Structure formats: C-alpha cells, structure tokens
Amino acid sequence: MFFMQHYGVPTRLLDWTESPFIALYFALMSNNKLDFRDPQSDAIIWLLNPSAWNKASLSDIGFTGGIIDASQPQIKAFSPETDLAERKNIPVMIYGTHNSSRIVAQRGMFALFGKCQDPMEDQYKGAPFVDGTMSKIVIPKDSIFDVRNSILRKGITESAVFPDLHGLSMEITRSFGF
C-alpha cells in the first residue's frame, strides 16, 4: 500500500515527512503550479507531533505514544479486514515499509485513516489532543518564488525528492522551461 501511495494510487494513507526541507519542497512546488512568479495563494506547511497524535488517537487502548510500525498490532483496527464499525475514527501515524527510493528520499511516514475521512486539521479541532500536536506555517504568496529558488539552489529538487527517471524528467522540464 505504501509503494502504491507514492505512485498516485488512491489509498487511505496521507504522506508526511520527517524532513522540514522536504515539507517545504512539497508546500512550494505543489502550490500554484501554473505560475511561480505570480502565485495565487499562500503556501502552508503542516507540523505534526506524531507521538502526541498517536497517544490521543489510541488512548482507548492505553497507548503511551510513539510512531507505530506497519507490523505492530495497534494498526489492526485500521486493516481492511476489520469490520467498519470496529475501525478507529482518528488516523494513526505509522512508518511504512521502506520499499521505495521515494519513501526513503522523502523520509516518509504516513497517516493511516480509519472510518473518518475528514481532513486531519478538522479532526484535530474536535478531538482530545494536547495543544501543539498540530500547527501550521504559512508562507506568504509574495515570498514563494524566492523561497522556492532558495531550496532548489540547496539541492532540494525534483530528482532528489523523486530519485527515479520521472523525478529527473520533472527537473529537466522545470530547468529548461518546457
């Protein structure tokens, strides 16, 4: 499932990263794709404390926090075989199988959704989380072009984030203005 997520197949997973630079890359590169010189909206980076999130998400089973590995028993309540009525509502943060160069390069972790498919920021507002478990950084649209160029100069490029032929082709396309 983790491998499929990284190649665009719809899943119940939401990608997160442990790297602030990768988060910045995605916030800037996926925002305003049509015109980086004149972005139409601000970019947002969501910050999450995955240990605190899991502690709240799995509080009913006495989980004390931490990031769950995909093989741990705590994710049984999220598996496809589990009856929908028994699935958890709030997503759980997990490390996926590092079976893809993309997952490794992006320092990926995932939110695995259960019954409720509402955005995590909406679930955060209505659940018993510790303050600061989730927050956001807004990058004003007037700064996007300069910040984007800065991270590209530091090597946070398409081929670094997507270390395969597709990533290389995206970088060449952007670099030469195609």
N, C-alpha and C positions, 0 to 999 in steps of 0.2 A: 504494500500500500504506500510506503514512504517513497519508493522508487517511482511509482506511478504519479504521485503528487508532484514530483519535481519535473515531470514531463507533461503536465497540464491535464491529467485525467481528474475529473471531479471526485473528491473524497470528502470524508468528514474531518480532514486534517486542515489546520491552518499553520502555515510556516511562520516560525520565529527564528531569530538568530541570537547567538551569544556575542556577536561582534557589533560594536557600535558603528564601525565603518561600513559593514555590510547593510545594516539597518539604514544608514544614511544613503547608501547607494540606491536601495530599493525605494526609499521615500522620494528621492530626487529623480530617478530615472523612470519610475512608473507614473510620475505626476507630470501632467502637461506634455505628453509625448509629442504633440504636434509642433509646438514651438517653444523651445527652451529659452529663447531670447525674450519672449513675452508671455510668461506663464499666466494662466487664468485664475489660479488658486494657490493658496499656501500649501506647503508640504507638511506632513505630520509623521513623526516617529513615535510609536507607542513603546513605552517602557513597562516591563513586567517583572515582578519578583516571582519567579515560578515556584519557589519553595512555599512562599506565603499563599500563593494561589492554590496550590495542591492541598495545603493544610486546611484551607476553608472548603475546598471542593470535596475533600474526602473526610471531613470532620466526623461524619456519622460512623466511620469505621475506626476512629481513633488515630488516623494518620497524623504524624507529627511534622511532616514537611519533607521537602526534598523533591528532586525531579525523578520521575519514575522511568525505569527502563521498560521497553516494549514487552519484555518477557515476564514482568512482575505480576503477581496475582491481583493487585489493585485495579488493573485495567480490565479485568473480567467483566465488570459491569458496563463496559463500553464495547464489548465484542459484538460482532454481527449475530452470533448465536444466542445472545442474551435477549430474552423477551423485552419488547419495547417498554412495557410497564415497569420493568426492573432496572432499566438503564438510568444512569445518573443524568441529572439535568445540566449541571455546570461542567464545562470541559475540564479535562485534566491535562497537565503539561508533561510530555514524555520525550525521552530521547528515542529516536527511531534507529533502525538498522542503518549503519553507515555503509550502504551497499552502492553508493553512487558518488562519483567525484564531485558532483554538485553539492550534495549534502555535506560532504567533508569541507569543501571550499567555503561554503556559506555558514559553516559552524551551526548547522541546523538543529533545531528542536521543534516540537510540534504541539499544538493544542489539539487534542482529540475530543471532538464533540460527541455528546450523548443525545438525549431526547431534544433538548432545546437548541435550536439553530440560530438564536438571536446573536447579534454581534457581542463580542466579549465585553466591550465597554458598556453595553447596556446591562449585561449580566452582572458586571462589577458594581453597578449602581444599586442593584436590588438584592445583593447577597451579603452574607456576613464576612466581608473581607477586612483585614487590617488596613488602616489608612496607609496610602502609599503603595499598595500592592500593584496598582496600575496607574500610570500617568502618561502625559504626552508632552512632546516638544514640538512647537510649531516653528517652521522655517518660513519666514515671510516670502511671499512670491517675488518680491523685489530682490531677494538675496539668492534665489535658486540658481540662477545662471552662474554666478561667481562661486558659490559653494560647490556646485556640480563640477565646474572646471578644476577646482582645487582637489577634489577627491580623485578625479581622473588623472591629474598630474602625479598624485601619490600612488598610482598603480591600482586603484580600485576601479577596474574596468570590466567590460563585459567578459573578456577572456579569463580574468581572474575569478569572477563570480560564477561563470559558467565555463569550466575548463574542458571544453569539448569543441568540436567543429562549429556547432551552432553559435557558441559564445564568440569564437573567433570571427565568424561571418558577421555577427552583430557589431563587433568592434570595428571591423574594416568598413562596414556600411556607414557607421556613425563618423568614423575618422575622415572618410573621403566624401562625406556629404551626399551619399546616394539616397 
